[in-house]
Amino acid sequence: TSDAYFEEVDDLSILAVASDDATSTGGKAGSAGRKININDKRFDCATVEIVVADDSTPEHPKGTITIDFGDGCQDKRGNVRTGKIIITYDGRRFFPGSKIVTTLEEYTINGIAIEGTRTVTNLSESLESNPKFNIVLVGGKVTWPDETFATRESDRTREWVRAANPINDEWHVDGTASGTNRNGVSYTMEIVETLIYKRECAIVNKVFIPVQGVKALTTENRQLTIDYGDGDCDRIVTITSDGETKDVEVRGDV
């Protein structure tokens, strides 16, 4: 569940960076910055501003995008976000070697506080291939209203499989993670079969977890295998531990 919150922040960041020409052209903004519009209902009540760095050039654009949800911003599906998502970009977003750093300032969704710094580096071999990124999360923390919390750090690669209609875009993810769950139990995780996230599932069904793929989870006293299914937009995962298998619905608040 905590991973799903970070994936949604990533999706918001990607859409923001992709929605302004300055991230590609290095165009200049005035001293007060400029506002940009994003075609996604989650941004309808947010203020989005971009300030292009003084040393930005068309060949190597640099700047900062701030998504400000204020003291309470409710989207069309009833999710309430507060605080800011701050995105610093260095280089054209689809060029090999470019980097995007996302930090969170008092950011919450439905009363759940999200913390951490995400650094995304473009690993693509060329502009013709699907964009491929290394994503490193440092200091990740999700705190629920009852003050329970989960921590998370991760180092993964993610390939953006683009479709003619963006609603059908997918993200294919491999890598590792570690942290503690809401009960204070530590864990390590390794993806053993590529995890697949679908934008359609997130936007239409509010399913922000993978819908396909397998990962191995090791806790303090046992090992588990988690299978996310065959691509259907649901929250059902199959967990195997000590030779026993059961289906579990992953519940969330978004």
N, C-alpha and C positions, 0 to 999 in steps of 0.2 A: 504493500500500500504506500509506504513512504517513497519507494522508487517511482510510483505513478505520479506523485506530486512533482517530483523533479523533472520527469519527462514532460509534464504539461508546461512547466516553466520554460523548458527548452523549446517547445513548440511555439509558445508566445514570443520568445526571443528570435527564433528563426523568421517568423512572419514579420516582425518589426524590422529586422535587418533587410529583409527582401523587399520591403515596401517603400524604400527611398532610393532614388537614383544616386545620391551622394555616396552610398556604399559601393557603387561601381565606378562612378565618374570622378569622385573627389571634388565635386562641386562645393562652393563655399556657402556658408550661411551667415546671416547678420549677427550682430553682437548678442541679440536676444534669442538666437536660435530660430528654428522654424518648426511648425507642427506638421505632422504627416498623418494621412488617413490610411487605415488598414481594413481590408474587407473581411472582417471576422467579428462576429457578434460579441465576443468576449471583450473587445476593445471599445464597444459603443460608448461607455460612460467614462473611459479613461482619457487622460491627457497624454499624448505622445509627442515628445520634442526631440530634436536632433541638433547637436552642436558639432560642426566639423572642425577638426584640429587645424591649427595654423599651418602645420607642415604637411597637411594632406595634399596629395597631387592626384591627377587623373590616373597615373600609373600605379600609385600606391595610396589609396584613400584611407584616412583615419578619422575617427570621431566617436562620439558617445550618444547613445539613444536612451532616453529615460521614459519609462512607462509608469505613469503616476495614477494609482487608483484612489488616491486621497484617503479620507476617513471611512469610506464605504461606497463601493461601486458594484451594483448588482447587474449581472448580465441577463440575457433574455431567458435563460434557463433557471434563474433564481440563485445562482452562485454569487456570493458576496466576497469581493477581494478588497484588501486595503494595502497601503504602503506602496513601495516602488520596486520595479525591476530595472536595474541599470546595466546597460550593455555597452561595452567598449570594443570597437572593431578595429583591426589593423590589417589592411590589405583587402583586395577584392574578395568578396565572400566565397566565390567558387574557384578561386585561383589556388593552386597548390602552395602550401605554406602560410596561408592567411590564418588569422587567429581572432576569436571572439571570446571575451571574458564577461560572464554574467554574475553580478552580485545582487543581493537582495537587501532592501532596507525596510525593516518592520513590515515585511510582506506576510499577509495571511490570506487564506481562502476558507470561508465558512468558519472562521474562528480558529483555524489551525495555522500555526506559525511555521514558516519555512525559512531555513537559514542555509548558508553555504555559498561557495564560490565554484562556478563551473567554467573550465577553460576548454574551448573547442578549437582544435587545430586541423586544418584541411590536409588530408593525406592523399588526395586524389592524384592519380598519375597524369591526368590531362583534363582539359575542359570537356572533352568528348565522353569521358567515362562518367558513371554515376558518382555524384559527390560522396566522398568517404572521409570520415572525421574520427580523430581521437578525442574522447571526452573524459576529462579528469575532474572529479568532484572532491573538494577538500572542505572539511568542516561541515558536512551536511547534517542537518538536524531538523526533525519534524516534531512539534510540540502540540498536543491535543488540549482542548479546553479543560480536561480534568488534570492537567499538568503532567501526565505521562508523556514520554518522548522516546523517539528512536533516533539513533545516529547512523551515519552512513558515509563511507568514502568509496570511490570506485575509479577504475581505469579501464575504459572500454573503447572499442571501435564501433562506428555506426555508419552504415551505408544508406544513403537516401535514394530509394528506388522511385523515381519520378514517373508519374502517369500523365496522360494527356489532360485529364481532369484532376486538379489537385486534391479533390476529395478522396481519390483513390491512391494517393501516395502511401508508401510504406517505409518503415525504417527497420533495417536488419542489424541486429546488435550482437556483438561477441565481447567477452572480457571477464573481469573479476570485480568483486566488491567485498566489503567487510563492514562490520558495525555492531550495534546492539539493537534489540527489539524493544517494544514498549514494556516488557517485563524485565529488562536489564540483562537478557541473555545475549552473549556475544556470538557472532557467526562469521563464517567466510562463505563466499559463493563463487562458483565457476560456471559459466555458460558452456554446456557440452553440445547442444544443438542450437543453432542460431535462433535468437528470439525475434519475432516479427510483431511490430506495432503497426496499427492501421489508423490513419487520420480519420477515416469514416467512422470507425468504432468510437473514437474519442469525441467527435463532434456530434454525431447522431445518437449514439447510445451511452455517452459518458463513460466509456470503458477505456481507461488510461493505462491498463496493464497490457502485457503482450497477449496476443491471441493465438500464438503458435510458437513452438520451440521448447527446449528442455534445459533446466539448470540443476546443478548439484549443490546442496546446501549442507554445510557441516556446522553443527552447534557444539556446545560444551559436552554433550553426552550422547549425541546420535548423528546419523547421516540421513539425508532425505534426498529424493529425486522429485522434481516438480515439473510436470508436463502441462503446458498451457493449451493443448488441444490442436485442432486442425484448421484454425483460421476463423471460426465463428465469433461474432461480436458478443461475447459473454464473459462473465467473471468466474467461470468454472475452471478450476485447475485440478489435476490428478496428482496426489501425493503418495509416494511409495516410501515406506520406512520399515526396516526389519522384516521384509517379505510381505508386508500388508499394504494394500492399496485402497484409497478412498478418494471420492470427489469432494471438493470444498469450494464454496462460493466465497470469493475475496470481496469483502464488504468495504466500501469507502464512503466518503462524505461529499463527493463531487459528482 
